[in-house]
Amino acid sequence: MEFEHRPVLLEPTVDALLQADFGGRGASRTRPRDEEAAQRRQAGGTFVDGTFGRGGHSRELLRRLGPQARLVVFDKDPQAIAVAQALAAEDGRVQVVHGGFATMTEALAARGIEQIDGVMLDLGVSSPQIDDAQRGFSFMRDGPLDMRMDTSRGPTVAEWLAQASVEEMREVIADYGEERFAFQVAKAIAARCATRPLRTTLELAECVASAVRTREKGQHPATRTFQALRIYINRELEELARALTSAIELLAPGGRLAVISFHSLEDRMVKQCIAAAARPAAAHPRLPLRESELPQPILQSLGKVVADEAEVAGNARSRSAILRAAERTEQPLPADGAAGFAPVVPGAAQPSKGRRR
């Protein structure tokens, strides 16, 4: 079955990587514009797409890159990897990695790549994954309760729920879904699993709906719980934190970072990381140092972009999308690399089989 894929913020994301004068809302106004360096990167630079999906952003980037450029694409999803491998067979500039973007440093080193000129991340779940009921991401379509990005490894949501305690579920749903009825939802799931297991998405959605009495207009009662379980089972926020610091360490001077997020947890982490690297002196407000002795910016913010009315009208999933971009400065990294700029990951839970109730 074919599923429609409509990449969100397509042109702004590629512009953020390639356009010398790119700047969204809140961009730094002190950034020099080096047109010649931008043209060199576009002609023969090395770029990374950390979330290939069905390749919409990658194809647009390739269309604008020169014949000597390289693009390394990552994805956990075996279906996405099959599409990426077909693209690589057509375009010799493309290399494919079946793995998450958290493996960026190791995977690039294995290919002899020490620096990159740009990296883009399109976070969350892709349209084909949502639309395919067999993947278990949607509470609107009945399918197996899976939600794994990589279906070849790790526990499914159904397996985890069958063994997790009420407190474990409450923490995950509260931390990753920001669900104010997290305790009630966890209790309802536990009560259901005590009598018969939850096996399908609609069974879980109905169970959650019985515990969530009020919800924002137009939002399904299970929205936040499904988000939380997907993020948790795929370790999305932990991997995002690692990918952001890896990207900062890998970017060459003048290289660009472009990240699209769809919910507040992700966007907060991206914003936090860029701000920490763009204003490192803010972490030491009381140190008795001259301005020249303070830590210097590692990144310069290029601001943020949201979908315009035309894009939202044509693709409702773009409504919550936020693109944040930044440019690597000439400043050397601190002794600990980019570790000091790592964003805070909400919660500390790791996906496992859980403890039996």
Secondary structure, 3 states (H helix, E strand, C coil): CCCCCCCCCHHHHHHHHHCCCCCCECCCCCCCCCHHHHHHHHHHCEEEECCCCCCHHHHHHHHHCCCCCEEEEEECCHHHHHHHHHHHHHCCCEEEEEECHHHHHHHHHHCCCCCEEEEEEECCCCHHHHHCHHHCCCCCCCCECCCCCCCCCCCCHHHHHHHCCHHHHHHHHHHHHCCCCHHHHHHHHHHHHHHCCCCEHHHHHHHHHCCCCCCCCCCCCCHHHHHHHHHHHCCHHHHHHHHHHHHHHHEEEEEEEEEEECCHHHHHHHHHHHHHHHCHHHHCCCCCCCHHHCCCCCEEEEEEEECCHHHHHHCHHHCCCEEEEEEECCCCCCCCCCHHHCCCCCCCCCCCCCCCC
